[in-house]
Amino acid sequence: MLTLILSALGTMVFVSQQYAQYQQIASQMSQYRSQQLSENLIINSPGLAMLSSAGSWGSGCVTTYNCYNITVSNLSSIGVQVVRIYINSTGPTGSGCNPTLCILGPSSSIASYAFSGGNQFLNPGELNHAIVLALPLAVVLPNPTPAVSQYTVMLVTARGDVFAFQWPFQLQIYGQSQSAFSSGIMKVAYQKISSSGYDSINEPGPVAAGSGGTVSASYCHNEPVANYPAPSYDAEKLSGISGVGDGDVLWFVDPWLTNAIYTSAINYETSASTQLYLYVNVINTGSSSYTINAGSIDLTWYGQNHLDGTLLGVYYKGTFSTSATIAPGTNYYAIFTVNELKLNLWPPPNGDPQSAMFWGSASLTNAGAGGTSESAEDSTFFSGSILVSGLWIRASC
């Protein structure tokens, strides 16, 4: 009996120990799984950036290796360790990591197909953490303009999570989903198309002074500090504007006209004697370049009174062209030819006040000359609209 009791007791102790060990392992696995689900890495723009130096990791960038930097933020409350990086290319065969998948492991010193082992661990809540990777000189990851995603980069953690992103990052601006336009002042220029028309070169402002403009001839853009909140240095001369008269030169003045000049430019009839031009100063506030080759402008006041125009071209970095690629952070003039004006009925009960402010917007796109019907479906399409400052029509000087 004693032997049976001791045997049963030993069995119970053994089973209890095994169960406790099982529960401990199950609890550890549950905690590990919870930590795995808590991992949250965010790849910061631009995803990959080419480097000329790998810093303390080693030397040989540009001469021996193509070095790239990945900037990662750890938004989780636990530490995360990157153990593998995979790069898969969907670009042309023979470029980058195509057809062979690039597999990179951690290394204490710089080497081909490796990343900096000293930076593979991200502390909880660490932002803008840099991981440098090195590829052979023969392996180049192109970054075309406009950006077209050709690579999938996957970061694998020690817990088995995979964080992937497409590179190059593609600028998402379809339908103007981000602010890539910032409008400045609008100016107006005009040229004679008959002997009774007006020409803005004759405005008596400081730059064009002495060219013959007088107040009596409806040329009134003389705006010194004495009677204007800020001095105006009219007129602004833009040269090389193909498609216009006067030696391909336009003289732009502040955005207002006398009623005499405006009515002389109404060209929905054959009696028009003046051609109007408008420019809008635009800044590319986005993070990528875009191309402009078409656009339109529409300004309205009260019902059917409106002014419409189409893009003549872009004046960028001192040069005029019908198509221009605009770098981030730079400004340009979008120049429009006014091809339709209407001045029908003025609002009652005051009859014809002879003065009004025309407000509206301009649109710009790259789907103009040379575009294709499929351009809106691919990653090269760009378009957007901007509000423009008003054009003031005043009764007289």
Secondary structure as GFF3:
##gff-version 3
##sequence-region A 1 397
A	DSSP	alpha_helix	2	38	.	.	.	ID=ss1
A	DSSP	beta_strand	41	51	.	.	.	ID=ss2
A	DSSP	three_ten_helix	55	57	.	.	.	ID=ss3
A	DSSP	beta_strand	65	74	.	.	.	ID=ss4
A	DSSP	beta_strand	80	89	.	.	.	ID=ss5
A	DSSP	beta_strand	102	107	.	.	.	ID=ss6
A	DSSP	beta_strand	114	116	.	.	.	ID=ss7
A	DSSP	three_ten_helix	117	119	.	.	.	ID=ss8
A	DSSP	beta_strand	121	122	.	.	.	ID=ss9
A	DSSP	beta_strand	129	136	.	.	.	ID=ss10
A	DSSP	beta_strand	151	157	.	.	.	ID=ss11
A	DSSP	beta_strand	162	167	.	.	.	ID=ss12
A	DSSP	beta_strand	181	192	.	.	.	ID=ss13
A	DSSP	three_ten_helix	200	202	.	.	.	ID=ss14
A	DSSP	three_ten_helix	215	217	.	.	.	ID=ss15
A	DSSP	three_ten_helix	225	227	.	.	.	ID=ss16
A	DSSP	beta_strand	236	239	.	.	.	ID=ss17
A	DSSP	alpha_helix	245	248	.	.	.	ID=ss18
A	DSSP	beta_strand	249	252	.	.	.	ID=ss19
A	DSSP	beta_strand	256	258	.	.	.	ID=ss20
A	DSSP	alpha_helix	259	264	.	.	.	ID=ss21
A	DSSP	beta_strand	274	284	.	.	.	ID=ss22
A	DSSP	beta_strand	290	292	.	.	.	ID=ss23
A	DSSP	beta_strand	294	300	.	.	.	ID=ss24
A	DSSP	beta_strand	306	316	.	.	.	ID=ss25
A	DSSP	beta_strand	319	321	.	.	.	ID=ss26
A	DSSP	beta_strand	324	326	.	.	.	ID=ss27
A	DSSP	beta_strand	331	342	.	.	.	ID=ss28
A	DSSP	beta_strand	356	365	.	.	.	ID=ss29
A	DSSP	three_ten_helix	375	377	.	.	.	ID=ss30
A	DSSP	beta_strand	383	394	.	.	.	ID=ss31
###
